[in-house]
Amino acid sequence: MAREIDCEAKECLHNGLGKCTASIIQVRGGATYSRKKTYCNTHTDKTDSFMITAIEHMKGNADYGVGDGAAYETAGPLTEFPATPISCTAIKCRHNQNYLCSAKDIQMNRSARGVSCGTFDA
């Protein structure tokens, strides 16, 4: 069953209509007891031209001379994966099981520090 990953970071390259489309998500937090001190290490600003170029290359954008995009279309969007793995270093979170998040649905929140994990629960 697909995991819902809601995300408020509209400026993130992986944000698709309020949902995270990254194939793997990395949440960082160490030994914090506060969700405000967690952050999404996968967050990539849409203005990061290197990442945009890499994704266009994978899609087969003709501007980059790599075909017609048939391979990308066959594979489908990343949101079709049954469950998005979320690695997590926030060891005080009750959802952290051997550095993997076990929460069913995840909420990533916009904060002053960047993007924090709203599902964090110490």
Secondary structure, 3 states (H helix, E strand, C coil): CCCCEEECCCCECCEECCEECCCCEEEECCCCCCHHHCEECCCCECCCHHHHHHHHHHHCCHHHCCCCCHHHHHHCCHHHCCCCCEEECCCCCCCEECCEECCCCEEEEEECCEEEECCCCC
